[in-house]
Amino acid sequence: MEGSVEGLQGQVQAARRNVFLLSAVQALLGSAPPLTFALGGLATYQMLGDDKSLATAPLTGFNIGVALGAVAVAIAARFVGRRAGFMLGALTGATGAALAAGALFRQDFWLFALGLLLVGVSGGFTQKIRFAAADASPSFYKPRAISWILAAGIVSAILGPQLAIWAKDLFFPVTFAGAFVALIPLNLAAIAILMMLKLPEAGAKAAGDAPARPLREIVLTQRFMTGMICGIGSYALMTFMMTGAPLAMVIGCGFSTELATLGIQWHVLAMFAPSFFTGMLITRFGTEKIVAAGLVILMGCAVVAHAGIELWNFWGALVLLGIGWNFGFIGSTAIVASSYRPHEADKVQGFHDIILFGTVALSSFSSGKVFTAWGWEAMNLVIWPVTILCLVLVLLLMRKGRAAKPA
């Protein structure tokens, strides 16, 4: 018994060390998305002529890159290991940031889209960090490990938007180029931290484990499908609204770029600040209840956004959007992580993330189209059918769980 306790303590200590290092990497690499979403649409808007409907197209390229990165990181992990794979992802992010900055100097729309695509590929690698932390942790520590990784986003929430504000005019009159240049040293610093990581590789089958199930069998289970659909719903809605908000604030309502960027900062803070206690809430109340709470909060985002177009409406809606995403996405990730065995991880996670971020890419592209055609109010209406569908699925999963418990 004493040996087993000591062994468990050793596992927790190793998990905590990995989580600490991975959180630092997450904080640095996670600064790219808020900076990109704060400035990407506005930078593209400047390049375009009369047709502004493609203003969010490079941001769609970013999200397509995330989907591609979700596949690439699984391939990289198989051939060079997870640590080297994450380092490759950070290097890709630095390359993409350099191309994006160069495109702004040249006013080259397609080069800018390529740059954001590569930054997105790096983001796909970064998304794997939460699974890497969970897979390297004992089962009871997984929700907390995921929460601490996402809690590192608080640093990203401050660092990314502040870099956007501070560095956007660094190469004036080439607006926004300096902000993308500033991403390069962040990626290089992440590589240095990753060199210290000692991460057990996922996918190894332990003695006594049941044979790996076919992917089709796993993904058709009610638990996996509910987790994936709710994760997709939470993330796609967040991206859809976050992508359109700066355009609605600056182009639609005449607010300054700085106020729009600060709105994104408050949004990203709200995305990650609850992560300090989301894991504990999941432990106390259950994963499904936290996901349901997140969906209700996303509905609150729609209510506040519908109420008007004052600054507080935008900022309030963005804050609720972030909190709702946090509860919905962390909870959904925990549901998905509990639906497969450790040696089934890579194929299931790869399938999950390619579907997730492929849908997110479509949501960011449609954001610009919907805003240009119908405006901010129409965007808010999209929240309702998605959250209602997800809430029904969560309630059905909760009902099944209660039925399975012995009387």
DOSETI-986877 format. One line per 10 residues: number of its first residue (from 1); their letters; for each residue x, y, z of N, C-alpha, C. Coordinates in steps of 0.2 Angstrom, whole numbers, plus 2048, in hexadecimal, padded with zeros to 3 digits. Example, Ala and Ser with C-alpha at 12.3 -4.5 7.8 and 13.67 -1.06 7.14 Angstrom:
<recs>
1) as) 842 7E4 827 83E 7EA 827 842 7F0 827 | 840 7F5 823 844 7FB 824 840 800 827 .
</recs>
This chain:
<recs>
1) megsveglqg) 804 7FA 800 800 800 800 804 806 800 | 80A 806 804 80E 80C 805 811 80D 7FE | 814 808 7FB 817 809 7F4 812 80C 7EF | 80C 809 7EF 807 80C 7EA 806 813 7EC | 805 815 7F2 804 81D 7F4 80A 821 7F1 | 810 81E 7F2 816 822 7F0 816 822 7E9 | 814 81D 7E5 814 81D 7DE 80F 822 7DB | 809 822 7DF 804 827 7DD 807 82E 7DE | 80A 82F 7E3 80D 836 7E5 812 838 7DF | 816 833 7DD 81B 834 7D8 818 836 7D1 .
11) qvqaarrnvf) 812 833 7D0 80F 834 7CA 80C 83C 7CA | 809 83D 7D0 806 844 7D0 80C 849 7D0 | 812 848 7D3 817 84D 7D3 819 84E 7CB | 81A 848 7C8 81C 849 7C1 817 84C 7BD | 811 84B 7BE 80B 84E 7BA 80C 856 7BC | 80D 858 7C2 80D 85F 7C4 813 862 7C0 | 818 85F 7C0 81E 862 7BC 81D 863 7B5 | 81A 85E 7B2 818 85F 7AB 813 864 7AA | 80E 864 7AE 809 869 7AE 80C 870 7AE | 810 871 7B3 814 878 7B4 817 87A 7AD .
21) llsavqallg) 81B 876 7AA 81F 877 7A4 81A 878 79E | 815 874 79E 811 874 798 80C 87B 799 | 80B 87D 79F 807 883 7A0 80B 889 79E | 812 889 79F 816 88E 79D 816 88F 795 | 816 889 792 816 889 78B 80F 88B 788 | 80A 889 78B 803 88B 789 803 892 78A | 805 895 78F 805 89D 790 808 8A1 78B | 80E 89E 788 811 8A2 783 80E 8A1 77C | 80D 89A 77B 80A 899 774 803 89B 774 | 7FF 89B 779 7F8 89D 779 7F7 8A4 778 .
31) sappltfalg) 7FD 8A8 778 7FC 8AF 777 7FA 8B1 76F | 7FC 8AC 76B 7FB 8AD 764 7F4 8AE 762 | 7EF 8A9 764 7E8 8AA 762 7E5 8B1 764 | 7E5 8B3 76A 7E2 8BA 76C 7E5 8BF 768 | 7EC 8BF 767 7EF 8C5 763 7EC 8C4 75B | 7EC 8BE 759 7EA 8BD 752 7E2 8BF 751 | 7DE 8BD 756 7D7 8BF 755 7D6 8C6 756 | 7DA 8C9 75A 7D9 8D0 75C 7DA 8D4 755 | 7E0 8D2 752 7E2 8D7 74C 7E1 8D4 745 | 7E0 8CD 745 7E0 8CA 73E 7DB 8CC 73A .
41) glatyqmlgd) 7D5 8CD 73C 7CF 8CF 738 7D0 8D7 736 | 7D3 8DB 73B 7D4 8E2 73A 7D9 8E3 735 | 7DF 8DF 735 7E4 8DF 731 7E2 8DD 72A | 7DE 8D8 729 7DC 8D6 722 7D7 8DB 720 | 7D3 8DE 724 7CE 8E3 722 7D1 8E9 71E | 7D7 8EB 720 7DB 8F0 71D 7DE 8EE 716 | 7DF 8E8 715 7E2 8E6 70F 7DD 8E5 709 | 7D6 8E4 70B 7D1 8E2 706 7CF 8E9 703 | 7CC 8E8 6FD 7C9 8ED 6FA 7C1 8EE 6FC | 7BD 8EE 6F7 7B6 8F0 6F8 7B3 8EA 6FC .
51) dkslataplt) 7B4 8E4 6FA 7B1 8DE 6FD 7B5 8DC 704 | 7B2 8DE 709 7B5 8DC 710 7B2 8D6 713 | 7AF 8D2 70F 7AC 8CC 712 7B1 8C6 714 | 7B7 8C7 711 7BD 8C3 712 7C1 8C5 718 | 7BF 8CA 71C 7C3 8CC 721 7C5 8C7 726 | 7C1 8C2 727 7C3 8BD 72C 7C6 8B7 729 | 7C7 8B7 722 7C9 8B1 71E 7D0 8AF 721 | 7D5 8B3 722 7DB 8B1 725 7DB 8AE 72C | 7D6 8B0 730 7D4 8AD 736 7D1 8A6 735 | 7CE 8A5 730 7CC 89F 72E 7D2 89A 72D .
61) gfnigvalga) 7D7 89D 729 7DD 89A 728 7E0 898 72E | 7E0 89C 733 7E3 89A 73A 7DF 894 73D | 7D9 894 73C 7D5 88E 73F 7D6 888 73B | 7D6 889 735 7D8 883 731 7DF 880 733 | 7E4 885 734 7EA 883 736 7EA 87F 73D | 7E6 881 741 7E5 87E 748 7E2 876 746 | 7DE 876 742 7DB 86F 740 7E1 86B 73D | 7E5 86E 738 7EA 86A 736 7F0 868 73B | 7F1 86D 73F 7F6 86C 745 7F3 866 749 | 7ED 865 74A 7EA 860 74E 7EC 859 74C .
71) vavaiaarfv) 7EC 859 745 7EF 853 742 7F6 852 742 | 7FA 858 740 801 858 740 804 856 746 | 801 858 74C 804 857 752 804 84F 754 | 7FF 84C 752 7FE 845 753 803 841 74F | 804 843 749 80A 840 745 811 842 748 | 812 848 74A 818 84A 74C 81A 846 753 | 814 845 757 815 841 75D 817 83A 75C | 815 837 757 816 830 755 81D 82F 753 | 820 834 74F 826 833 74C 82C 836 750 | 82B 83C 753 830 83F 757 82F 840 75E .
81) grragfmlga) 829 83E 761 827 83F 768 823 846 769 | 820 846 76E 81C 84C 770 820 852 771 | 825 851 775 829 857 776 82C 85B 770 | 82F 857 76C 832 859 766 82C 85C 761 | 826 858 761 821 85B 75D 81E 862 760 | 81E 863 766 81C 869 769 821 86F 767 | 827 86D 767 82D 872 764 82C 873 75D | 82A 86E 759 829 870 752 823 874 751 | 81E 873 755 818 878 755 81A 87F 756 | 81E 880 75B 820 887 75D 824 88A 758 .
91) ltgatgaala) 829 886 755 82D 889 74F 828 88B 749 | 823 887 748 81E 888 743 81B 88F 744 | 819 890 74A 816 896 74C 81A 89C 74B | 821 89C 74D 825 8A1 74C 826 8A3 744 | 826 89D 740 826 89E 739 820 8A2 736 | 81A 8A0 739 814 8A3 736 813 8AA 738 | 816 8AC 73E 815 8B3 741 81A 8B7 73C | 820 8B4 73A 824 8B8 736 821 8B9 72F | 81E 8B4 72C 81B 8B5 726 815 8BA 726 | 811 8BA 72C 80B 8BE 72D 80E 8C6 72D .
101) agalfrqdfw) 813 8C7 731 816 8CD 731 819 8D0 72A | 81C 8CB 727 81F 8CD 720 819 8CF 71B | 813 8CB 71C 80D 8CC 717 80B 8D3 719 | 80B 8D5 71F 808 8DC 720 80C 8E1 71D | 813 8E0 71D 817 8E5 71A 816 8E5 712 | 814 8DF 70F 813 8DF 708 80C 8E0 706 | 807 8E0 70C 800 8E1 70A 7FE 8DB 706 | 800 8D5 708 7FF 8CF 704 7FA 8CB 708 | 7F3 8CB 705 7EE 8C7 709 7EF 8C0 709 | 7F1 8BD 704 7F2 8B5 704 7F8 8B3 708 .
111) lfalglllvg) 7FE 8B7 708 803 8B6 70D 801 8B6 714 | 7FD 8BB 715 7FB 8BC 71C 7F7 8B6 71E | 7F2 8B4 71A 7EE 8AE 71B 7F3 8A8 71C | 7F8 8A7 719 7FD 8A2 71A 800 8A2 720 | 802 8A8 722 806 8A9 729 801 8A7 72E | 7FB 8AA 72E 7F6 8A8 733 7F4 8A0 733 | 7F4 89D 72D 7F4 896 72D 7F9 892 731 | 7FF 894 730 805 891 734 804 893 73B | 802 899 73D 801 89A 744 7FC 896 747 | 7F7 894 743 7F2 890 745 7F4 889 746 .
121) vsggftqkir) 7F8 886 741 7FB 880 742 7FF 87F 748 | 803 884 74A 806 884 751 801 884 756 | 7FB 887 755 7F5 887 75A 7F3 880 75B | 7F2 87C 755 7F0 875 756 7F5 871 75A | 7FB 872 75A 800 86F 75E 7FF 871 765 | 7FE 878 766 7FC 87A 76D 7F6 877 770 | 7F1 876 76C 7EB 873 76F 7EC 86C 772 | 7F1 869 76F 7F3 862 772 7F5 862 779 | 7F8 868 77B 7FB 868 782 7F6 866 787 | 7F0 868 786 7EB 866 78C 7EA 85F 78C .
131) faaadaspsf) 7EA 85B 786 7EA 854 786 7F0 851 789 | 7F6 854 787 7FC 851 78A 7FD 851 791 | 7FA 857 794 7FA 857 79B 7F5 852 79F | 7F0 851 79C 7EB 84D 79E 7ED 845 79E | 7F0 844 798 7F3 83D 797 7F8 83B 79C | 7FC 840 79E 802 83F 7A2 800 83F 7AA | 7FA 840 7AB 7F7 840 7B2 7F3 83A 7B4 | 7F3 839 7BB 7EE 834 7BD 7E7 836 7BC | 7E3 831 7BB 7DC 832 7B9 7D8 838 7BD | 7D9 838 7C4 7D6 83D 7C8 7D9 844 7C7 .
141) ykpraiswil) 7DF 844 7C4 7E2 84B 7C3 7E1 84E 7BD | 7DE 84A 7B8 7DD 84C 7B1 7D9 853 7B1 | 7D3 853 7B4 7CF 85A 7B3 7D3 860 7B6 | 7D7 85F 7BB 7DB 864 7BE 7E1 866 7B9 | 7E4 861 7B6 7EA 862 7B2 7E7 866 7AC | 7E1 864 7A9 7DF 868 7A3 7DD 86F 7A5 | 7DA 870 7AB 7D9 877 7AE 7DF 87B 7AF | 7E4 878 7B1 7EA 87C 7B2 7EE 87E 7AC | 7ED 87A 7A7 7F0 87B 7A0 7EC 881 79D | 7E5 881 79E 7E1 886 79B 7E2 88D 79F .
151) aagivsailg) 7E3 88C 7A6 7E4 892 7AA 7EA 896 7A8 | 7EF 893 7A5 7F5 896 7A2 7F3 89B 79D | 7ED 89A 79A 7EA 89F 795 7E9 8A6 798 | 7E9 8A7 79F 7E8 8AD 7A2 7EE 8B2 7A0 | 7F4 8AF 7A0 7FA 8B2 79E 7FA 8B4 796 | 7F7 8AF 792 7F6 8B0 78B 7F1 8B6 78A | 7EC 8B6 78E 7E6 8BB 78E 7E9 8C2 78F | 7EE 8C3 793 7F1 8C9 794 7F7 8CB 78F | 7FB 8C6 78E 801 8C7 78A 7FF 8C8 782 | 7FA 8C4 77F 7F9 8C4 778 7F6 8CB 777 .
161) pqlaiwakdl) 7F0 8CD 77A 7ED 8D4 778 7F2 8DA 77A | 7F6 8D9 77F 7FA 8DF 781 800 8DF 77B | 802 8DA 779 807 8DA 773 804 8DD 76D | 7FD 8DB 76C 7FA 8DE 767 7F9 8E6 767 | 7F8 8E8 76D 7F7 8EF 76E 7FE 8F3 76E | 803 8F0 771 80A 8F3 772 80E 8F3 76B | 80D 8ED 768 812 8EC 762 80E 8ED 75B | 808 8EF 75B 805 8EF 754 807 8F5 750 | 80A 8FA 753 80D 900 750 814 900 750 | 817 8FA 752 81F 8FA 752 822 8FC 74C .
171) ffpvtfagaf) 81F 8FA 746 822 8FB 740 81E 900 73C | 81B 905 73F 816 90A 73C 81A 90D 736 | 817 90E 730 80F 90E 72F 80D 907 72D | 811 902 72E 80E 8FB 72C 80B 8F8 733 | 804 8FA 733 801 8F8 739 800 8F1 73A | 800 8EF 741 7FF 8E8 743 805 8E3 742 | 80A 8E5 73E 810 8E0 73C 814 8DF 742 | 815 8E4 746 819 8E3 74C 816 8DE 751 | 810 8DE 752 80C 8D9 756 80E 8D2 754 | 80E 8D0 74E 810 8C9 74C 817 8C8 74C .
181) valiplnlaa) 81B 8CD 74B 823 8CC 74D 824 8CA 754 | 820 8CD 759 820 8CC 760 81F 8C5 762 | 81B 8C1 75D 81A 8BA 75F 820 8B6 75E | 825 8B8 75A 82A 8B3 759 82E 8B1 75F | 830 8B6 763 834 8B4 769 830 8B0 76E | 82A 8B1 76E 825 8AD 773 826 8A5 771 | 826 8A4 76A 826 89D 768 82D 89A 769 | 832 89E 768 839 89C 76A 83A 89B 771 | 837 89F 776 837 89E 77D 834 897 77F | 82E 896 77B 82B 88F 77D 82F 889 77B .
191) iailmmlklp) 833 88A 775 837 884 774 83C 883 779 | 83F 888 77C 844 888 781 841 884 787 | 83B 886 789 837 882 78F 836 87B 78D | 834 87A 787 832 873 785 838 86E 786 | 83E 871 785 844 86D 785 845 86A 78C | 842 86D 791 842 86A 798 83D 865 79A | 838 864 795 833 860 797 834 858 797 | 832 854 79B 832 84D 79B 82B 84A 79B | 829 849 795 822 847 794 821 840 792 | 81E 83C 796 81D 835 794 819 835 78D .
201) eagakaagda) 81B 831 789 817 830 782 811 82D 783 | 80C 82F 77F 805 82C 77F 805 827 77A | 800 823 77B 7FE 81D 776 801 817 778 | 805 816 77D 808 810 77F 803 80B 782 | 803 805 780 7FE 801 783 801 7FD 789 | 7FE 7FE 78F 801 7FB 795 7FF 7F3 795 | 803 7EF 799 801 7E8 79A 7FA 7E8 79D | 7F6 7E3 79B 7F0 7E2 79E 7EA 7E7 79B | 7EC 7EC 797 7E7 7F0 794 7E3 7EC 78E | 7DD 7EE 78E 7D9 7EB 789 7DB 7ED 782 .
211) parplreivl) 7DA 7EA 77D 7DC 7EC 776 7D9 7F2 774 | 7DC 7F6 770 7DA 7FD 76E 7D3 7FC 76A | 7CE 7FF 76B 7C8 7FF 767 7C9 803 761 | 7C5 801 75C 7C5 805 755 7C2 80C 757 | 7C5 810 753 7C3 817 754 7BC 818 753 | 7B9 815 74E 7B1 816 74D 7AD 814 754 | 7B0 80F 757 7AC 80C 75D 7AC 812 762 | 7B2 815 763 7B3 81A 768 7AF 820 767 | 7B0 823 761 7AD 829 75F 7A5 829 75F | 7A2 823 75E 79B 822 75E 798 821 765 .
221) tqrfmtgmic) 79C 821 76A 799 820 771 796 827 773 | 790 827 777 78D 82D 779 791 831 77C | 796 82F 781 79A 833 785 79F 837 780 | 7A2 834 77B 7A7 838 777 7A3 83D 773 | 79D 83A 770 79A 83F 76B 797 845 76F | 795 844 775 792 84A 779 798 84F 77A | 79E 84C 77D 7A3 850 77E 7A6 854 778 | 7A6 850 772 7A9 854 76C 7A4 859 76A | 79E 858 769 799 85C 767 798 863 76B | 798 861 772 798 867 777 79F 86B 776 .
231) gigsyalmtf) 7A4 868 775 7AB 86B 774 7AB 86F 76E | 7A8 86C 769 7A8 870 762 7A3 876 763 | 79D 875 766 798 87A 767 79B 880 76B | 79F 87F 770 7A1 884 775 7A7 888 771 | 7AB 884 76E 7B1 887 76A 7AF 88B 764 | 7AB 888 760 7A9 88B 75A 7A5 892 75B | 7A0 892 760 79D 898 762 7A2 89D 765 | 7A6 89B 769 7AB 8A0 76B 7AF 8A3 766 | 7B2 89F 761 7B5 8A1 75B 7B1 8A6 757 | 7AB 8A4 755 7A6 8A7 751 7A5 8AE 754 .
241) mmtgaplamv) 7A4 8AF 75A 7A3 8B5 75D 7A9 8BA 75E | 7AE 8B6 760 7B5 8BA 762 7B7 8BD 75B | 7B7 8B9 756 7B9 8BB 74F 7B5 8C1 74D | 7AF 8C1 74E 7AB 8C7 74B 7AB 8CD 750 | 7AC 8CC 756 7AB 8D2 75B 7B0 8D8 759 | 7B6 8D7 758 7BA 8DD 756 7B8 8E0 750 | 7B5 8DD 74B 7B3 8E0 745 7AC 8E4 747 | 7A8 8E1 74B 7A2 8E4 74D 7A3 8EA 751 | 7A8 8EA 756 7AA 8F0 75A 7AD 8F5 756 | 7B2 8F4 752 7B6 8F9 74E 7B3 8FB 748 .
251) igcgfstela) 7B1 8F7 744 7AE 8F8 73D 7A6 8FA 73E | 7A3 8F6 742 79C 8F7 743 79A 8FD 747 | 79D 8FE 74D 79B 902 752 7A0 908 753 | 7A6 908 750 7AB 90E 750 7AF 90E 757 | 7AF 908 75A 7B4 908 760 7BB 908 75E | 7C0 909 762 7C7 909 760 7CA 902 760 | 7CF 901 75C 7D2 8FB 75C 7D5 8F9 763 | 7D7 8FD 767 7D9 8FC 76E 7D3 8F9 772 | 7CD 8FC 771 7C8 8FA 775 7C6 8F3 773 | 7C6 8F2 76C 7C4 8EB 76A 7C9 8E6 76C .
261) tlgiqwhvla) 7D0 8E8 76C 7D5 8E3 76F 7D4 8E2 776 | 7D3 8E7 77A 7D2 8E6 781 7CB 8E2 782 | 7C6 8E2 77E 7C1 8DE 77F 7C3 8D6 77E | 7C7 8D5 779 7CA 8CE 778 7CE 8CC 77E | 7D2 8D1 781 7D6 8CF 787 7D1 8CD 78C | 7CC 8D1 78E 7C7 8CF 793 7C4 8C8 791 | 7C2 8C7 78B 7BF 8C1 789 7C4 8BB 78A | 7CA 8BC 788 7CF 8B6 789 7D1 8B5 791 | 7D1 8BA 795 7D1 8B9 79C 7CC 8B5 79E | 7C6 8B7 79C 7C0 8B3 79E 7C0 8AC 79C .
271) mfapsfftgm) 7C3 8AB 796 7C4 8A4 794 7C8 8A0 799 | 7CD 8A3 79B 7D2 89E 79F 7D2 89F 7A7 | 7D0 8A5 7A9 7D0 8A6 7B0 7CC 8A1 7B4 | 7C6 89F 7B2 7C3 89A 7B6 7C6 893 7B7 | 7CB 892 7B2 7CF 88C 7B2 7D2 88A 7B9 | 7D3 88F 7BD 7D6 88E 7C4 7D2 88A 7C8 | 7CB 88A 7C7 7C6 886 7CB 7C2 882 7C7 | 7C2 882 7C0 7BE 87E 7BC 7BF 877 7BE | 7C5 874 7BE 7C6 86D 7C0 7C3 86B 7C7 | 7C4 870 7CC 7C1 86E 7D2 7B9 86E 7D2 .
281) litrfgteki) 7B6 872 7CE 7AF 872 7CD 7AD 86C 7C9 | 7B1 86A 7C5 7AF 863 7C1 7AF 85D 7C6 | 7B5 85D 7CA 7B5 858 7CF 7AF 858 7D4 | 7AD 85E 7D6 7A7 85F 7DB 7A1 85D 7D8 | 79F 860 7D2 798 860 7CF 798 85B 7CA | 79D 859 7C7 79D 855 7C1 79E 859 7BA | 7A1 855 7B6 7A2 858 7AF 79C 85B 7AB | 797 857 7AB 791 859 7A7 78E 85F 7AA | 78E 860 7B0 78A 866 7B3 78E 86C 7B1 | 795 86C 7B1 799 871 7B0 798 873 7A8 .
291) vaaglvilmg) 798 86E 7A4 797 86F 79D 790 873 79C | 78B 870 79F 784 873 79F 784 87B 7A1 | 788 87C 7A7 789 883 7A9 78C 887 7A4 | 791 885 7A1 794 889 79B 790 88A 796 | 78C 886 794 787 887 78E 782 88C 790 | 77F 88C 796 77B 891 799 77E 898 799 | 785 898 79B 788 89F 79B 789 8A1 794 | 78A 89D 78F 78A 89F 788 784 8A2 786 | 77E 89F 788 778 8A2 787 777 8AA 78A | 77A 8AA 790 77B 8B1 793 77F 8B6 78E .
301) cavvahagie) 784 8B3 78B 788 8B8 786 783 8BA 781 | 77F 8B6 77E 77A 8B8 779 775 8BE 77B | 773 8BD 782 76E 8C2 785 772 8C9 785 | 778 8C9 788 77B 8CF 789 77D 8D2 782 | 77F 8CE 77D 780 8D1 776 77A 8D4 773 | 774 8D1 774 76E 8D3 771 76C 8D9 774 | 76E 8DB 77B 76B 8E0 77E 76E 8E7 77B | 773 8E8 777 775 8EE 775 77C 8EE 772 | 77E 8F3 76F 785 8F4 76C 789 8F9 770 | 788 8FA 776 78D 8FE 77A 793 8FA 77C .
311) lwnfwgalvl) 798 8FD 77E 79F 8FA 780 79E 8F4 785 | 799 8F5 78A 798 8F0 78F 795 8EA 78C | 791 8EB 787 78D 8E5 784 793 8E1 781 | 797 8E4 77D 79C 8E0 77A 7A1 8DD 77F | 7A3 8E0 783 7A8 8DE 788 7A5 8D8 78D | 79F 8DA 78F 79B 8D5 793 799 8CF 78F | 797 8CF 789 796 8C9 785 79C 8C5 784 | 7A2 8C9 783 7A8 8C5 782 7AB 8C2 788 | 7AA 8C5 78E 7AB 8C2 794 7A7 8BB 796 | 7A1 8BC 795 79C 8B6 795 79E 8B1 790 .
321) lgigwnfgfi) 7A0 8B3 78A 7A2 8AE 785 7A8 8AA 787 | 7AD 8AD 78B 7B3 8AA 78D 7B1 8A5 793 | 7AD 8A7 798 7AC 8A3 79D 7A8 89D 79B | 7A3 89E 796 79F 898 794 7A3 893 790 | 7A8 896 78C 7AD 892 789 7B1 88E 78D | 7B3 891 793 7B8 88D 798 7B4 887 79B | 7AE 888 79D 7AA 883 7A0 7A8 87E 79B | 7A6 880 795 7A4 87B 790 7A9 877 78D | 7AF 87B 78C 7B5 877 788 7B9 873 78D | 7BA 875 793 7BE 871 798 7BA 86B 79A .
331) gstaivassy) 7B3 86C 79B 7AF 866 79D 7AF 861 797 | 7AE 864 791 7AD 860 78B 7B4 85C 78A | 7BA 85F 78B 7C0 85C 78A 7C1 856 78F | 7BE 857 795 7BF 852 79A 7BA 84C 799 | 7B4 84E 796 7B0 848 793 7B3 844 78E | 7B6 847 789 7BA 844 784 7BF 840 786 | 7C3 843 78B 7C9 83F 78E 7C7 839 792 | 7C1 839 794 7BF 833 798 7BC 82E 794 | 7BC 82F 78D 7B8 82A 789 7BD 825 785 | 7C3 826 786 7C8 821 783 7CD 81F 788 .
341) rpheadkvqg) 7D1 81A 786 7D6 817 78A 7DD 81A 788 | 7E2 81A 78D 7E8 81E 78B 7EB 81C 784 | 7EB 816 783 7EE 813 77D 7EA 815 776 | 7E4 818 777 7E0 81A 772 7E0 821 771 | 7E4 825 775 7E4 82C 775 7E5 830 76F | 7EB 82E 76B 7ED 832 765 7E8 832 760 | 7E5 82C 75E 7E0 82C 759 7DA 82F 75A | 7D8 82F 761 7D1 832 763 7D2 839 763 | 7D8 83C 766 7D9 843 766 7DA 846 760 | 7DD 843 75B 7DE 845 754 7D8 846 751 .
351) fhdiilfgtv) 7D3 841 751 7CD 841 74E 7C9 847 751 | 7C9 847 758 7C5 84C 75B 7C7 853 759 | 7CE 855 759 7D0 85B 758 7CF 85D 750 | 7D0 859 74C 7CF 85B 745 7C8 85D 744 | 7C3 859 747 7BC 85B 746 7BB 862 74A | 7BD 862 750 7BC 868 754 7BF 86E 750 | 7C5 86E 74E 7C8 875 74B 7C6 876 744 | 7C4 870 740 7C1 871 73A 7BB 875 73A | 7B6 873 73F 7B0 877 740 7B1 87E 743 | 7B6 87F 747 7B8 886 749 7BA 88A 743 .
361) alssfssgkv) 7BE 887 73F 7C0 88B 739 7BA 88D 735 | 7B5 889 734 7AF 88B 731 7AC 891 734 | 7AC 890 73B 7A8 895 73F 7AC 89C 73E | 7B2 89C 73E 7B6 8A3 73D 7B5 8A6 736 | 7B4 8A1 731 7B3 8A4 72A 7AC 8A7 72A | 7A7 8A3 72D 7A0 8A5 72C 79F 8AB 730 | 7A3 8AD 735 7A3 8B3 73A 7A3 8B9 735 | 7A8 8BA 731 7A9 8C0 72D 7A3 8C0 728 | 7A1 8BA 725 79B 8BA 720 795 8BD 724 | 793 8BA 729 78D 8BB 72D 78D 8C3 72F .
371) ftawgweamn) 793 8C5 732 793 8CC 734 792 8D1 72E | 796 8CF 728 795 8D4 723 78E 8D4 720 | 78B 8CE 720 784 8CD 71D 77E 8D0 721 | 77F 8CE 728 779 8CF 72C 77B 8D3 733 | 781 8D4 734 783 8D8 73A 784 8D4 740 | 785 8D7 746 787 8D4 74C 781 8D1 74F | 77B 8D4 74F 775 8D1 752 774 8CA 74F | 775 8C9 749 773 8C2 746 778 8BD 748 | 77F 8BF 74A 784 8BB 74C 782 8B8 753 | 77E 8BC 757 77D 8BA 75E 777 8B5 75E .
381) lviwpvtilc) 773 8B5 759 76E 8B0 758 770 8A9 757 | 776 8A8 755 779 8A1 753 77A 89E 75A | 77B 8A1 75F 77D 89E 766 777 899 768 | 771 89B 767 76B 898 76A 76B 891 768 | 76A 88F 761 769 888 75F 76F 884 761 | 775 886 761 77B 882 762 77B 880 76A | 77A 885 76E 77A 884 775 774 87F 777 | 76E 880 774 769 87C 776 76A 875 774 | 76D 874 76E 76E 86D 76C 773 86A 771 | 779 86D 773 77E 86A 777 77B 869 77E .
391) lvlvlllmrk) 777 86E 780 774 86D 787 76F 866 787 | 76C 865 782 768 85F 782 76C 859 782 | 772 859 77E 776 853 77E 779 852 785 | 77B 857 789 77E 857 78F 779 854 794 | 773 856 794 76D 854 798 76C 84C 797 | 76C 84A 791 76B 843 78F 771 83F 792 | 777 841 792 77D 83E 795 77C 83D 79C | 77A 843 79F 779 843 7A7 774 83E 7A9 | 76E 83D 7A5 769 839 7A6 76B 832 7A5 | 770 830 7A0 772 829 7A0 777 828 7A6 .
401) graakpa) 77B 82D 7A8 77F 82B 7AE 77B 82A 7B4 | 776 82D 7B5 771 82C 7BB 76E 825 7BB | 76C 823 7B4 769 81D 7B4 76E 817 7B5 | 774 818 7B3 779 813 7B4 77B 812 7BB | 77A 817 7C0 77C 816 7C7 777 811 7CA | 77A 80D 7CF 776 808 7D2 771 80C 7D7 | 76B 809 7D8 766 80C 7DC 768 80C 7E4 .
</recs>
